[in-house]
Amino acid sequence: MDTTKKAVAEKEVKKAKKATATKKTDAKKPAAKKTAPKAEAKKETVVLQFAGKEFAMDAVVEAAKADFKANNKGCVRSINVYVKPEEDAAYYVVNGKVTGKVEL
């Protein structure tokens, strides 16, 4: 009967070793990356209507940026655009220094 007890004890030891071995391999696996749900893109549009004319503000800002890039070196870090529909023009200030005018 001693041999039977030894065999059972050896089987228990083997099971314990297998259990700890699987725990170690599970711990080594990198955690799954959690991705944030993608937010729906919201497109806001601002349109100025004046004296029977319409001016899309996105287009005015893009025109001001294009005018700046055509006439100056450097990048646009900040831009302020002032629209004067009675003059059919938009005035802009880029990076707090460079000014310009775009015809609408």
Buried (B, 14 or more C-beta within 10 A) or exposed (E): EEEEEEEEEEEEEEEEEEEEEEEEEEEEEEEEEEEEEEEEEEEEEEEBEEEEEEBEBEEBBEBBBEBBEEEBEEEBEEBEBEBEBEEBBBBBBBBEEBEBEBEB
